[in-house]
Amino acid sequence: MKLGCVVLAAGRGVRFGGNKLIYPLAGRPVLSRVLGSLPREQLSSLVVVASSPEVVQLCREADTPCLCYEGGPQSDSIRLGIGAMARTDGCMFVMGDQPLCSRRSMERLLETFRSQPEAVVRLSFQGRPCSPVLFPSRYYPNLASLTGEQGGIAAVRHLNPTFRFVEAEEEAELWDTDTPEELNHIEHYLFKKEGRAP
């Protein structure tokens, strides 16, 4: 079974007031943390969808393929990414601003999909679903027809897919960096967890 991954990293960062993905988080850019957690050896295809030169540079440094475009709604990024997944049986969408999502959780998403390849597999915590999300290839045409700010789930919900949920080890895996305050909160959490001062 061939599984792919699309990292969505083309957001405009309006609420953040800048490109949140390149901001340092406990010494490493947010996106670099995400790229460092990917279970690459289990993926037959991997691509980052980006819209800024800084993100493209981070991808080069991490030896990660990148598709760059001028930016737009999230559906544009999803369509671009899924276009690079034609030869895969399933595709995991990972958010570039979710830096604490663990490698183990992503491995468990892939494991669950391998055992139930007709299901849409999502990470969740105590009943709250979140990204990453893994879609079977049967839904690629639906994802390719998305418009506006719709996410991938909106493309398949009307088809009543089977959902399977993988429980995150901690709530922090679901946190994202939409605002400077959220980034600050995550950084303090990391320093506390690692037993070092900010």
Secondary structure, 3 states (H helix, E strand, C coil): CCEEEEEEECCCCCCCCCCHHHCEECCEEHHHHHHHHCCHHHCCEEEEEECCHHHHHHHHHCCCCEEECCCCCHHHHHHHHHHCCCCCCEEEEEECCCCCCCHHHHHHHHHHHHHCCCCEEEEEECCEEEEEEEEEHHHHHHHHCCCCCCCHHHHHHHHCCCEEEEECCCHHHHCCCCCHHHHHHHHHHHHHHHCCCC
